[in-house]
Every structure is written in structure tokens, then in C-alpha cells.
């Protein structure tokens, strides 16, 4: 029964997608592009933060206060980069959503 229900829902979704106006399609494309850009920002910042954490792990040494302080500084920078990346990604998404809303409202 679930399979039949899912098939009906999928058919309805496809039919609704076919009936979209050009304006709605453009708005959806704008949102999709914003989401893709935000995902790219997140992936890039995550890779950068991971690299810093790997450096921190490489220099962290028991009983070596200078190395430990450097490792901690790298870990803190990695955390800051992640936060900055999330803020930037959220900003990209919000801008794309605002642009899509403007397209829908024909502004």
C-alpha cells in the first residue's frame, strides 16, 4: 500500500512540476543555485578547517607546551573558520531566497 501511495505522490509532484510558470521555474533555479553555492562554501571551509586540525594533530606533543599551544591555536582557528563559513553560507542562501521571492513577486 505504501508503494502505491508513494507512486501517486510522485506522479502528483511530477504533474505539478510540469505546470510551473516560467517565473516559478526561474525562482526555483535561483534557489537551487543559491543552495549549491552555499554547499560549496560549506565544503570549502570544512576542508580548510580539517587541514588546520590535521596540522594541529601533527604538532601536538605530550609534554611540549609550545607545540601544544600552537596546536590549540590551530584548532581554535579551525573552529572560527567553520563558524565564518556557516555565516557566509547562510548569507548566500538568504540572498538567493530573497532574489527568488522577488522573481515570484515580479519585482
N, C-alpha and C positions, 0 to 999 in steps of 0.2 A: 504494500500500500504506500509505503514511503517513497518507493521508486516512482510510482505513478504520480504522486503529489509533486515530487521534485521535477519530474518531466513537464508537468503542467506549469509549474512556476517558471521553469527555464523557458518554455515556449512563450509564456506571457512576457517575460523580460525581453526576449528577442523581438517580439512584436512591438513592444513599447520602444525599443531602441530604433527600430526601423521608422517609427513615426516621429522621431525627433526633428525639430526645425533646424535649419542651418545655424541659427543663432544659438540654440541649445547645444548643438554639436561643437560649435566654436568655444562655448563656455566650458563644456566638458573637457575639450582638448587643452584649454588653458589650465584648468585644474590639474589635469594629468601631467602636464609639463611642469607645473609648479611642484607637484609631488615628486616627480623624477629628479628635479633639481635639488629638492630638499634631501632626498635619499642619497644623492651624490655627495652633498655637503656632509651628511652624517657619516657616510662611508670613508670619506677623505679624512675627516677629523678623527674618526676611530682608528684608522690606520696610523696616523701621526701619533696619537696618544699611545697606541700599542708599541710603536717603535721606541718612544721615550721610556715606557715601562720596561721594555727589554733591555735598554741601556742601563736603567736603574738596577735591574736584576744582575746584570753583568758586573757592575762595580760594587754592589753590596757585599761587604765582607764582615764576618763576625769579628768584633774587637778592633775595628778600624773606624774610629769616629768620623774622620774626614770623608772617607768613602761612603759611610752610612748617611752622612749629612747630604752629600751630593746625590745619593740615590733617593733620599727623601725629597729633595728639591725637584728631581726629575719626575717623581710620582705626583707631586703637587702640581707641576706644570701640566702633566698628562690630564689630571682631573680638570684643571682650568680650561684646557683645550677642548675637552669633551663638553663642558658647560657652554663655552663660546660657540661651539659647533651646533649645539642644540638650539641656542638662541637664534643663530643665523638661519638654521633650517626652518624653525618656526616662523621667522620673519618672511622667508621666501614663500612658505605655504600661505601665510596670511595675505601677502601681496597678490599671489595668484588667485586666491579665493575672492579678494576684492575686485580684481580685474574681471573674473568670471561673472561675479554679481553685476558689474557694470555692463557687461555684454548682454546679460539676460534682461537687464532693465533698459537696454538700448541707449545707454549714455555715451 
